[in-house]
Amino acid sequence: MIRTYLKKGYYIVFLSVMLYVMILMFTPDSILWKVYARTNVTYDDRQKKCKSHPNLCSLSEGNLTGKTRQIAIKNVSDQYIYKHTINSNFEIYLRNYIQEHGVSKSCAKRRYLIYSCKRMCGGLGDRQRGIITAFLFALLTNRTFIIDSTHPCELETIMEPNMYNWLHCKNYASNVRRDEKTEFQLIDKFKTTIPSLDFGNWEKIVVDIRLNWLAFSKIRQHDSTKKLKLLEDISDEDVIKIVLDALFKPKDRMTKAIDAFFMNITHTGLVVCAHIRVGKNPSIPTDGVISERHPNITTVFSFLAKFDKPGYIIYIGSDSDEIKNASTFLFKNIITIKNKIVHVDRIGSMRRNVACEGYYTAVLEQQILARCDTLILTASNFGSMAAFQRGRSDNLFVYNKQKNAVESANFHKLYGNGK
């Protein structure tokens, strides 16, 4: 009889454990549910979860065609980026361009525009600005666009083509005879002359451009832009996001790192991120000094302090180890990346493998910032590009140095002053 009761006791314990696991799995606020929900979210589930977890609302509703259809999410990193569904003239033209310049066309029958970065061409944000401008030139001239960025290491070792393959025919275009190439070295030059630029004079097979700027107001004034109606019904900010989405996606190593980052922390609450750029400091002593930088760290930290409570996790991205270290002492719910800080354009005598790992870390940090529930920026092209990739205004803030205050920001006014 005693054995019978013991067996019954084991059964009761077993059933109790199973019941507890089932409760965990199907309680909406449980950890197991949240992990499950990231890969099996239905339309109805999303509507219920939107208020409590905005990240689950960040995918375009255009991807959902029925209340029982599941969202195709291959990994956690995909669901944090807001997907635009604008259907502007720009997007229609872009789709046609991608189709025309796809892999089916012979390399020998093309004309090319190459964004080149083989020596100093700016930090990550500057490079992204140059790539976007070069890509717009490629659209306007109907040339196959290629990225040839090797400083300090090949961009394709970190990011890979997404919708448009900017590596296809790269070897062919790079080996075209010099007399069939036109080269433009346009770092900090050329912006004001864009409206009067005659693309008809670009007669060579390859146009090779090195530049580091955006100039939407000037590009909008060009006759080719007006004739194609390329930008007439879309904002500058949306163009930036769409181009970056079309050109790039993280390689597997980075995708796994992003997935691991968010899977490890988002069960604790919403992710509040700040990018604090100070410029020249002991971590990057060769960087330049710019007056717009050097935000009041006390003001930024005071704003972040209201999120240092249960339900939130704070992430600090910065070009300063001092700021990262200070944040870990000040805040309880804090996480940072401790890898070596590298300015990708100011590597000096740094070993190539160290510089390349620093390049990888910079891109990873920007990709993380682009996926945060709340994003706070200081003056930086790096941070702005993260916000453009994030693609939305909700819980977006910028530090205003003149007012010494952190203020709400509008995604569609981020580019604003044309820098």
C-alpha positions in Angstrom: 0.0 0.0 0.0 2.9 2.3 0.8 4.4 1.7 -2.6 1.0 2.4 -4.2 0.9 5.8 -2.5 4.5 6.6 -3.5 3.7 5.8 -7.1 0.6 8.0 -6.9 2.8 10.7 -5.3 5.2 10.5 -8.3 2.3 10.8 -10.7 0.9 13.9 -8.8 4.4 15.5 -8.9 4.8 14.7 -12.6 1.3 16.1 -13.4 2.0 19.2 -11.3 5.3 19.9 -13.2 3.6 19.4 -16.6 0.7 21.7 -15.6 3.3 24.4 -14.4 5.2 24.1 -17.7 2.0 24.5 -19.7 1.0 27.6 -17.7 4.4 29.1 -18.4 4.1 28.4 -22.1 0.7 29.9 -22.5 0.8 32.8 -20.1 1.3 35.9 -22.4 3.7 37.6 -20.1 5.9 34.6 -19.5 9.5 34.2 -20.7 8.7 31.0 -22.6 5.8 32.7 -24.4 7.9 35.7 -25.4 10.6 33.4 -26.9 7.8 31.5 -28.7 6.1 34.6 -29.8 9.2 35.8 -31.7 8.9 33.1 -34.2 5.2 32.3 -34.2 3.2 35.5 -34.1 -0.3 35.6 -35.7 -2.2 38.7 -36.6 -4.5 38.5 -33.5 -1.5 37.8 -31.3 0.3 40.9 -32.6 -2.7 43.2 -31.9 -2.9 42.0 -28.3 0.9 42.4 -27.8 1.4 45.7 -29.5 0.6 47.9 -26.5 2.9 45.9 -24.2 5.8 45.3 -26.6 6.1 47.8 -29.5 8.8 45.7 -31.2 6.2 43.1 -32.1 4.4 45.8 -34.1 7.4 46.9 -36.1 6.7 44.7 -39.1 4.7 46.1 -41.9 1.0 45.1 -41.8 1.3 44.6 -45.6 3.1 41.3 -44.8 -0.1 39.9 -43.2 -2.9 38.6 -45.5 -5.1 36.9 -43.0 -5.8 36.7 -39.3 -4.3 33.2 -39.0 -1.3 33.8 -41.2 2.1 33.7 -39.4 4.8 36.3 -40.0 7.8 34.8 -41.7 10.6 35.7 -39.2 13.8 33.8 -39.8 15.5 35.3 -36.8 15.0 37.8 -34.0 17.0 40.6 -35.8 14.5 40.8 -38.7 11.5 41.8 -36.6 12.9 44.9 -35.0 13.2 46.9 -38.3 10.2 48.9 -39.4 9.2 48.0 -43.0 8.0 50.8 -45.1 5.1 50.2 -47.6 5.1 53.5 -49.4 4.8 52.4 -53.1 6.3 55.8 -54.2 7.7 56.6 -57.6 11.1 56.0 -56.1 10.3 52.4 -55.0 8.7 51.6 -58.3 11.8 52.9 -60.2 14.1 51.0 -57.8 12.3 47.7 -58.3 12.6 48.2 -62.1 16.3 49.1 -61.7 17.0 46.0 -59.6 15.4 43.8 -62.2 17.2 45.4 -65.1 20.6 45.3 -63.5 20.2 41.8 -62.1 22.5 38.9 -62.7 21.1 37.8 -66.0 22.7 40.6 -68.0 26.2 40.1 -69.3 28.9 42.1 -67.5 30.4 43.2 -70.8 27.2 44.9 -71.8 26.9 47.2 -68.8 28.0 50.7 -67.8 29.0 51.1 -64.2 29.1 53.5 -61.3 31.4 52.4 -58.5 31.4 53.7 -54.9 35.1 53.5 -54.0 36.6 53.5 -50.5 40.2 52.3 -50.6 41.7 55.0 -48.3 40.4 57.7 -46.1 36.7 58.2 -46.8 35.1 59.0 -43.5 33.6 57.0 -40.6 30.8 54.5 -40.9 28.1 57.2 -41.1 30.0 59.2 -43.7 30.5 56.1 -45.8 26.8 55.2 -45.7 26.0 58.8 -46.8 28.5 58.5 -49.7 27.1 55.1 -50.7 23.5 56.5 -50.8 24.5 59.5 -52.9 26.5 57.3 -55.3 23.6 54.9 -55.6 21.2 57.8 -56.5 23.7 58.8 -59.2 23.6 55.3 -60.5 19.8 55.4 -60.6 19.8 58.7 -62.4 22.3 57.5 -65.0 21.0 53.9 -65.2 24.4 52.5 -64.5 25.0 49.2 -62.6 26.0 50.1 -59.1 29.0 48.5 -57.4 30.6 49.0 -54.0 34.3 48.6 -53.8 35.1 49.3 -50.1 38.4 47.8 -48.8 39.6 50.2 -46.1 40.4 48.9 -43.6 38.9 45.7 -44.9 36.3 44.5 -47.4 32.8 45.6 -46.6 31.4 42.3 -47.8 33.1 40.5 -45.0 30.7 42.3 -42.6 27.6 43.1 -44.6 26.3 41.4 -47.7 23.9 42.4 -50.6 20.2 42.3 -49.7 17.7 43.0 -52.6 20.3 44.5 -54.9 23.6 42.6 -55.6 26.3 45.3 -55.5 29.0 42.7 -55.9 27.9 41.3 -59.2 30.4 42.2 -62.0 32.7 43.8 -59.4 35.8 42.0 -60.7 34.9 42.9 -64.3 34.3 46.6 -63.6 37.4 46.9 -61.5 39.6 45.5 -64.3 38.3 47.8 -67.0 41.2 49.7 -68.8 42.1 53.0 -67.2 41.2 54.9 -70.4 37.6 53.6 -70.0 37.3 55.0 -66.5 36.4 58.4 -65.1 37.4 59.0 -61.4 36.0 61.5 -59.1 37.6 62.3 -55.7 34.7 64.1 -54.0 35.4 64.0 -50.3 33.8 67.2 -48.9 33.5 68.6 -52.5 31.1 69.0 -55.4 27.7 69.4 -53.7 26.8 72.8 -55.0 27.4 71.9 -58.6 25.0 68.9 -58.7 22.0 70.8 -60.2 24.0 71.8 -63.3 25.9 68.5 -63.6 25.7 67.1 -67.2 25.5 63.3 -66.9 25.9 63.1 -70.6 29.6 63.8 -70.2 30.0 60.6 -68.2 30.9 58.7 -71.4 33.3 56.1 -70.0 32.3 52.5 -69.2 33.1 53.0 -65.5 32.5 56.1 -63.3 34.4 55.6 -60.0 33.4 57.9 -57.2 34.8 58.5 -53.7 32.6 60.7 -51.5 31.2 61.1 -48.0 28.1 63.3 -48.2 24.3 63.5 -48.8 22.9 66.4 -50.8 19.2 65.7 -51.3 18.2 69.3 -51.9 20.7 69.6 -54.8 19.9 66.2 -56.3 16.2 67.1 -56.2 17.0 70.2 -58.3 18.7 68.2 -61.1 16.7 68.0 -64.4 17.1 64.2 -64.5 15.5 63.8 -61.1 12.6 66.0 -62.1 12.1 64.3 -65.4 12.0 60.8 -63.8 9.9 62.2 -60.9 12.2 60.1 -58.8 11.9 61.9 -55.5 8.7 64.0 -55.8 6.5 61.9 -53.5 8.9 60.6 -50.9 10.9 62.1 -48.0 14.7 62.2 -47.8 14.6 60.1 -44.7 12.5 57.4 -46.4 14.9 57.3 -49.3 17.8 56.8 -46.9 16.1 53.9 -45.2 14.9 52.2 -48.4 18.3 52.4 -50.0 20.1 51.0 -47.0 17.5 48.2 -46.7 17.8 47.4 -50.4 21.6 47.3 -50.4 22.6 45.7 -47.1 21.9 42.9 -44.6 24.2 41.6 -41.9 26.3 38.5 -42.6 25.6 35.3 -40.6 28.1 36.1 -37.9 26.5 39.4 -37.1 23.0 38.1 -37.5 23.7 35.5 -34.8 25.2 38.2 -32.6 22.2 40.4 -32.9 19.8 37.5 -32.3 21.8 36.5 -29.2 21.9 40.0 -27.9 18.1 40.5 -28.0 17.1 37.0 -27.0 19.3 37.4 -23.9 17.9 40.8 -22.8 14.4 41.4 -24.1 12.7 39.0 -21.6 13.7 41.6 -19.0 11.7 44.4 -20.6 12.0 47.1 -23.3 15.4 48.0 -24.7 16.4 51.7 -24.2 19.5 52.7 -26.2 21.6 55.8 -26.4 24.4 56.6 -28.7 26.8 59.1 -27.2 29.4 60.5 -29.6 32.1 62.8 -28.1 34.8 62.8 -30.8 38.5 63.0 -29.8 39.0 61.2 -26.5 41.5 58.6 -25.1 39.6 55.7 -26.9 40.1 57.4 -30.3 42.8 60.0 -29.8 43.3 60.6 -33.6 39.6 61.6 -34.1 38.8 65.2 -34.9 37.4 67.9 -32.6 33.9 69.2 -33.7 32.0 71.7 -31.6 28.7 70.0 -32.1 29.9 67.0 -30.3 30.8 66.8 -26.6 27.2 66.6 -25.3 26.5 67.2 -21.6 26.8 63.6 -20.3 25.0 64.5 -17.1 22.0 65.6 -19.0 21.9 62.5 -21.2 22.4 60.2 -18.2 19.7 62.0 -16.2 17.3 61.3 -19.0 18.3 57.7 -19.1 18.0 57.3 -15.3 14.1 57.3 -15.5 14.4 54.0 -17.4 16.7 52.4 -14.9 13.9 50.3 -13.3 12.2 46.9 -13.8 10.7 46.6 -17.2 13.6 48.2 -19.0 17.2 47.4 -20.0 19.6 50.3 -21.0 22.2 49.9 -23.7 24.9 52.5 -24.2 26.8 52.8 -27.5 29.7 55.3 -27.6 33.1 56.1 -29.0 34.4 56.5 -25.5 35.3 53.7 -23.1 35.1 56.3 -20.2 31.4 56.9 -20.9 30.6 53.1 -21.2 32.5 52.4 -17.9 30.7 55.3 -16.2 27.3 54.0 -17.3 27.9 50.6 -15.8 28.6 52.2 -12.4 25.7 54.6 -12.6 22.9 52.3 -13.8 21.7 48.9 -12.5 20.0 47.6 -15.6 22.7 48.3 -18.1 24.5 46.5 -20.9 27.4 47.6 -23.2 29.7 46.1 -25.8 33.2 45.9 -24.4 35.1 45.4 -27.7 37.8 47.7 -28.7 36.6 51.1 -30.0 37.9 51.9 -33.5 37.3 54.8 -35.8 37.4 53.0 -39.1 39.0 55.9 -41.0 41.7 56.7 -38.4 43.4 53.4 -37.7 47.0 54.7 -38.0 49.5 51.8 -37.5 46.8 49.5 -36.1 47.1 45.9 -37.2 44.7 45.0 -39.9 42.9 42.3 -38.0 42.3 44.6 -35.1 41.0 47.4 -37.4 38.7 45.0 -39.1 37.3 43.6 -35.8 36.7 47.3 -34.8 34.9 47.9 -38.1 32.7 44.8 -37.4 32.0 46.1 -33.9 31.0 49.5 -35.2 28.5 48.0 -37.7 27.2 45.6 -35.0 26.6 48.5 -32.6 24.7 50.5 -35.2 22.6 47.5 -36.1 21.7 47.1 -32.4 20.8 50.7 -32.1 18.5 50.4 -35.1 16.5 47.7 -33.3 15.9 49.4 -30.0 12.5 50.2 -28.5 13.7 53.7 -27.5 16.6 55.5 -29.1 18.4 58.6 -27.8 20.9 60.3 -30.1 23.7 62.9 -29.8 25.2 64.7 -32.8 26.6 61.9 -35.0 26.2 60.6 -38.6 26.7 57.1 -37.1 23.7 57.5 -34.8 21.6 59.2 -37.4 22.1 56.3 -39.8 20.9 53.9 -37.0 17.8 56.0 -36.6 17.2 56.0 -40.4 17.4 52.2 -40.4 15.1 52.0 -37.4 12.6 54.0 -39.5 10.2 55.4 -37.0 9.5 58.3 -34.7 8.1 56.6 -31.7 10.4 56.8 -28.7 13.0 58.6 -30.7 14.9 61.4 -28.9 17.9 63.7 -29.7 20.1 65.7 -27.5 19.8 69.5 -28.2 23.1 71.1 -27.3 21.8 74.7 -27.5 19.1 73.9 -25.0 21.1 71.3 -23.1 18.1 69.0 -23.2 17.0 65.6 -24.6 13.9 66.2 -26.8 11.5 64.1 -28.8 12.4 63.8 -32.4 10.5 63.2 -35.7 12.0 60.6 -38.0 10.9 62.7 -41.0 12.8 65.7 -39.8 16.1 64.0 -38.9 17.9 64.8 -42.1 16.3 68.3 -42.0 19.2 70.7 -42.2 20.8 68.9 -45.2 24.0 67.9 -43.6 
